[in-house]
Amino acid sequence: MSRRYLLWFAQEYLDFRLAEMQSILSMLKIEIKYVEKSYNKPYWIVELPSESCIKKIASRSVLIKSCIELWSSANTEERLHENLKSAMKNDSGKWIVESVTGESNDNHICHSSLLTVCSDPSKSFKIEVETFCKHFSMKEKVEKIELFSYLPLEGPVKLNNPDMKFSYIEFYGVDPNNVPKQPEQLFFGRWIVDGQRDLIQALSLKKRNFIGNTSMDAQLSILMANQAQVTMGDIVLDPFVGSGSLLVAAAHFGGNLNICYVWGSDIDFMMLHARTRPTRK
Ligand SMILES: C[S@@+](CC[C@H](N)C(=O)[O-])C[C@H]1O[C@@H](n2cnc3c(N)ncnc32)[C@H](O)[C@@H]1O
């Protein structure tokens, strides 16, 4: 049975989102079904054969922030809660999708088998609230969390390193100058895995001893390594290597043993020997 996931993206480099995903999917030989794929919204809804597929994709993607096993999606708060309550009774083993006013307003109701993880009393949990294009105070977020009290969550609440994390997301559109009173779309599901956003800091130019004026930004370097489908055992040559940012990202994807060989050449001898005027000391 394929599972439905919400991919929550960083709202940047929108032009590279599909390219990064297609490269990762073809490199990992994973078949995906796009249920909803918009260009400018920070989320896609997809179907994949298993949880391990979404984990593999997230282990490479720098544009994905997090991946959530979708349990319910709706265009009003009331409807989202109704859907979740219906999900508890949906024994069909299938998703129920009701179209309200077009594709983006579909109501997604999951099958009850997904919710069985809730009822394990030995598993601690927490519910996280994320809002896009609107800010809420902690008190308001707690009030939203309390509305989920009907869920059969048996385990204890644990805020640090819980066994299970649930995500409640309210999406208020993408125009910060025209934020609607009510969210356009709402989602609830079980958090599965984060993407590789931390890698941007880990490979940041700020951490390097020597960079040049044209050093490639870390996020773009990671994106390019993904588009080149760099993986363990590959040999990567950057003929215009400069201070080597692209190769740093490529080498990272060589795996823990770093078995990815990288070579560079450059016309600028001083650059290759880090003797141009240092931009950082
Ligand atoms: C944009 S920078 C390279 C950035 C680098 N790839 C990175 O990952 O940060 C372009 C580099 O190309 C080098 N270059 C320009 N013309 C070249 C040529 N004809 N042959 C080799 N290198 C050249 C420059 O010296 C410069 O270091």
PDBQT file of the ligand as one rigid body, heavy atoms in Angstrom, charges set to zero:
ROOT
HETATM    1  C1  LIG A 301      33.067  30.978 -10.515  1.00  0.00    +0.000 C 
HETATM    2  S1  LIG A 301      34.681  30.548 -10.145  1.00  0.00    +0.000 S 
HETATM    3  C2  LIG A 301      34.618  28.886  -9.715  1.00  0.00    +0.000 C 
HETATM    4  C3  LIG A 301      33.858  28.570  -8.493  1.00  0.00    +0.000 C 
HETATM    5  C4  LIG A 301      34.122  27.176  -8.049  1.00  0.00    +0.000 C 
HETATM    6  N1  LIG A 301      33.732  26.175  -9.038  1.00  0.00    +0.000 N 
HETATM    7  C5  LIG A 301      33.462  26.898  -6.696  1.00  0.00    +0.000 C 
HETATM    8  O1  LIG A 301      32.929  25.795  -6.529  1.00  0.00    +0.000 OA
HETATM    9  O2  LIG A 301      33.516  27.756  -5.804  1.00  0.00    +0.000 OA
HETATM   10  C6  LIG A 301      35.394  30.440 -11.757  1.00  0.00    +0.000 C 
HETATM   11  C7  LIG A 301      36.832  29.966 -11.757  1.00  0.00    +0.000 C 
HETATM   12  O3  LIG A 301      37.169  29.655 -13.101  1.00  0.00    +0.000 OA
HETATM   13  C8  LIG A 301      38.509  29.968 -13.319  1.00  0.00    +0.000 C 
HETATM   14  N2  LIG A 301      38.730  30.084 -14.772  1.00  0.00    +0.000 N 
HETATM   15  C9  LIG A 301      38.334  31.068 -15.628  1.00  0.00    +0.000 A 
HETATM   16  N3  LIG A 301      38.701  30.779 -16.891  1.00  0.00    +0.000 NA
HETATM   17  C10 LIG A 301      39.318  29.568 -16.841  1.00  0.00    +0.000 A 
HETATM   18  C11 LIG A 301      39.895  28.735 -17.835  1.00  0.00    +0.000 A 
HETATM   19  N4  LIG A 301      39.922  29.098 -19.134  1.00  0.00    +0.000 N 
HETATM   20  N5  LIG A 301      40.438  27.570 -17.451  1.00  0.00    +0.000 NA
HETATM   21  C12 LIG A 301      40.426  27.194 -16.141  1.00  0.00    +0.000 A 
HETATM   22  N6  LIG A 301      39.898  27.944 -15.155  1.00  0.00    +0.000 NA
HETATM   23  C13 LIG A 301      39.355  29.134 -15.500  1.00  0.00    +0.000 A 
HETATM   24  C14 LIG A 301      38.712  31.253 -12.537  1.00  0.00    +0.000 C 
HETATM   25  O4  LIG A 301      40.087  31.440 -12.192  1.00  0.00    +0.000 OA
HETATM   26  C15 LIG A 301      37.829  31.021 -11.303  1.00  0.00    +0.000 C 
HETATM   27  O5  LIG A 301      38.601  30.515 -10.226  1.00  0.00    +0.000 OA
ENDROOT
TORSDOF 0
